[in-house]
């Protein structure tokens, strides 16, 4: 009976999603409709599309699992998500982007940069970075959803990935950004309701708000020695200042994602879907409430899962993910939230929450595939054909599937932070200057983008311990997993790459002269 109910709910969910995609398809007639939804979307649709694209299974499953390891300290990321990712993003960046974007008739994020600095190279370079790097982020989202479905239904992981990818690609290819806006608003509403119920059920399961948090504080003595040695002081305390875990939480999880959100191409495109700055103002409250419900609940529940697993199994959350029946099984951060929900919640809620995660994954993947496809077709190939843009999504789908099958366990939060950090170091100085600094030169922007990307990749390959040891290039060349010692081995690349790329842009721009008068006040046209 439960399976029948689940199939019925899934059928209704997919029917509505496909129906909204078809409605958007009927209303998508031009490239502008496909790429920026015609530029006249309602503020509520824009805010829900922004929020549901921003928050995905990587936040709920990946970062929720990280909160199960590092505790309530991840709530600083919620603060950054709201203050930086919504308030500053909408008020300082979104409003100005709608004005500049309309002046230049920009249809994608690389298109905006290319036209602003009158440079085909800038547009194509930005498009190439998005096309090559975003599949890593998309893979993290797909893994999060597939792991939950695998854990809930006991089906094959690869099958779950394929079903997801085909459904998302179908409505993105047909309806473009209009289809994404319609379905994201629907999926965002499901996500909001699902996370609200999860919080209520969690506190009910653990004896109420006060009892749950007191119990979590009391678990400080249960921190494993390996984590305590790295600065873990308990799940309701910040890690020891300057410790290894402190650097991981602050530089990678909080700053990497909290600041990197400002330069996310798939989110910047959302600003171009509304008619003007007033609509952006109206979207701030909706976006803020949505983000606090998504990330705040995920991080609180992730941390409190330790109380549940300790009461039920005598183990903390991370230890509970180890499968004693499998020889050599290692802890998997990405399984903390799926295991908690499937063990602590009623079965019907597990099925309902699976729909919530499907909505979270599909809303984000739709934006990612749309961004990758438009970067390849519109920005790199310079062809505005709807057929080509839709074909490019197939390429994005296949690449993402391949990466999803190759990535190791416990990778969701890390892969997300890597992409956000690369975007910040590569795009944020150029994007900010495009909106606010007329003294930025074409040469300065190019130098900044290349420097930001190069420094980020160098640190990922040779200094940041987790990635450099995983990728193995440093070990192959130099015979050791990282060239850096403490604390640099745990300092996220964004801490170095973003300031360096900013300084390079300013210095080169001052030396070469401004390019702001080239395109800033001109009407639309193709970049030269």
Buried (B, 14 or more C-beta within 10 A) or exposed (E): EEEEEBEEBBEEBBEBBBBBBBBBBEBBEEBBBBBBBBBEBBBBBBBBBBBBBBBBBBBBBBBBBBBBBBBBBBBBBBBBBBEBBBEBBBBBBBBBBBEBBBBBBBBBBBBBBBBBBBBEBBBBBBBBBBBBBBBBBBBBBBBBBBBBBBBBBEEEBEEBBBBBBEBBBBBBBBBBBBBBBBBBBBBBBBBBBBBEBBBEBBBEBBEEEEEBBBBBBBBBEBBBEEBBEBBBBBBBBBBBEEBBBBBBBBBBBBBBBBBBBBBBBBBBBBBBBBBEBEBBBBBBEBBBBBBBBBBBBBBBBBBBBBBBBBEEEEBBBBBBBEEEEEEEEEBBBBBBBBBBBBBBBEEEBBBBBBBBBBBBBBBBBBBBBBBBBBBBBBBBBBBBEBEBBBBBBBBBBEBBBEBBEEBEBBBBBBBBBBBBBBBBBBBBBBBBBBBEBEEBBBBBBBBBBBBBBBBBBBBBBBBBBBBBBBBEEBEEEEEEBBBBEEEBBBBBBBBBBBBBBBEBBBEBBEEBEBBBEBBBEEEEEEBE
